[in-house]
Amino acid sequence: MGDNFTMLLGYARVSKAGDQDTAAQVGALKAAGCTRIYEERASGGRWDRPELHRLLDHLRDGDAVVVWKLDRLSRSLKDLLHILEKIDAAGANFRSLTEAIDTSGPAGRMMMQMLGCFAEFERAMVRERTRAGLKTAREQGRIGGRRPTLMPHQRTEILGMLAAGRSGADVARIFRVHRATIGRIAAEARATPNPEPVS
């Protein structure tokens, strides 16, 4: 089955949290002709997977990365495409046994291109929503950035507590914000020519 490839490299992964083992995946990968198999115990959503990195580092032109199922490689479309780009950059191919995907053939290449198009479309939609949101905010006189976590009346209370001698750390704990936020509010009040009267 692997005659057209320099080497078939298998990748098997099970979740760290689970009570599984890779035996079933390894058996399927060996039956598919894999001569070397990298076994991982890590979440599919994490990028710090040493065995996957070792596999990618060992890839050579003409090799093929084989997985039992697509979600063994990644559970995120973004990460999956990132990994497939690395495989492609090495001049290698990708094969998923369960989904019958093989990027060495035209159908497999077409499917990967379609996934890439969907991912690019999603990125474009996110960018468009972000631009629309910023435009609306500017039209309403707001600037970008995070929404303030404290309301005006809370800022007034904070200034009152500080004026009464409470420490910044105490006030930060009461309002459940970082101490730096309290310091910033105090600095802004000092810089304001006519600060609001403390009630």
N, C-alpha and C positions, 0 to 999 in steps of 0.2 A: 504493500500500500504506500510506502514511502520512497519508492524507486525514483521519483522525479525530484526529490529533495536531497540536499547535501546531508542534512541530519534532521530528524524529528525530535523536538524537545518538548516534553510534556510538562504541564503545570497543574498541580492538584492543590486545592485549598479547602480547608474547613475552618469554621469560626472558632475563635479562641474560647468563646463562652459556651459553645456547644460541647456535647459529649460524643462527637463523631470521630471517625478516623478516615484517612484517605484511601483505605484499601480498595473500595469499589472503584474510585476514580483511577487509581494506579493500575488496576486490572484492565480497565477499558483503554487506558492510554498505552499500556504494553501491547494489548491486542491490536491497537491501531498502528503499531510499529515504532513506537517511541523508544529510542536507544538511551535517553537520559531523561529523568523525571525529577522535577523540583517540587518538593512537598512543603506547603506553607500552613501555618496555623495562625491566622490573623483575620480581622474583619475585612470584608470586601470593599468597604468604604474608605479604608485607610491607605495612604500612599507609602507609609513606612513598612514595606514588606520586603525583608532582606532576600528571600528566595526569588521573588519576582525580579528584583534588581540584578541578582546574580545571573538569572536566565537572560535578561536583556543584555547584560555585559558580554555573555558568551555567544550571542547571536552572530552568525556570519551570513554572507550573501548566499542565497539559495536554501537556507534553513527554513524550517516551519515550526511555529509555536502551536502546540495542540492542547486544547482543554476539553474536558468531558462535557461541560456546559458553559454557556456564555457568562452566567453570573458567577462562575468560579474565578473568572479574570477580574471582573469588577461589577458592582451593583449600581454604578453611576454612569450614565451615558457620556458625560463629560470626561471622566477618568478613562472609560473604555476607549474612547476615541484618542485620548492622549497616549495610551499604551499602544494602540494599533498604529499610531503615527510613528512611534519609536520602532516598532517592528518593521514597518515599511521603510523607514530611513536606513535600517540595517540591510535592506535588500532581501528581507525574509518575508514569509507568508504566514497566514494565520488560519487555523482550522478549529471549528467547534464541532464535536462529534454529535451531540444531541440535536442541535439546530441544523446540522448538515451544511455548515458554512465553510467554504474553502476559498480564500482570497486568491489562490493561484489560478482559479477559473473565472470566466467572465461574469457568471451569476453572482459569485461571492464578492468580486470587486464592485459590481453594481450595487449590491446591498450595503457594502461599507460606504460607498459614495452617497447613497441615500441617507444613511445614518448621519454622515457628515453634514448633509444639506439640512436635515432636521435640527441638528445641533446649532448650525449657523443661523437658521431661522429663529430659534429660541433666543440666541444671543442678541440678534437684531431687534426682536420684540422687547427684550429687557431694556436695551439701549433706548428704544423709541419711547417706552413708558417712562423711563428716567428723564429723558429730555422734555416730555410733555408735562411731567410733574414739576420740573424746575421752572418751565415757562409759566405754568399756572401760579406757582409760588411767587415769581417775580412780578406777575401782573397784579397780584394781591398785596404787593409790597413786602413780601417775605424774602429772605435770602436762604441759600442752601445750607445744608448741614443738619445736625440732629435737632429734633424739637426740644425746647427747653424742658427739663424734668421738673422744674419748680414753677408754680404759678406766681403772679405778682404779689398776691397777699402773703404767700409763704416767704417770699424774699423779704417783705416788710417785717414779718415775724422774726426772721433770721437776724436782720439788722438790729431789731429791738433786743434780742437775746444777747447779741455781741455787745451792744451798748450797755446792757445790764451787767456785763462782766463774765458771761458764760464763755467758756473756751471754744475755739473752732472745732476741736475734736468732739466735744459734747454735743454741739449743735449739729454736726455732721451725723452723729449717731441717731439723734432724735429724728432727723429728716431722711435718714437712710441714703445719704449721698456721700461722695468722697470728700475728704477734708479740703482738697484743692478747690472743689466747687464753692465751699463756704468762703475760702480765701479770695476767690475770684469775685464773688458777690460783694464782699467787703471792699475790695479794690475798686470795683465799678462805682460803688456808692461814694467813695472818697473822690473819685475823678469827676463825678457829676456836680456841676455848679450849684444846682438847686435840688438836692435830694429830697425824695418824698418824706414827709413827716412821719416819724415812727409813732404808731398808735399804741 
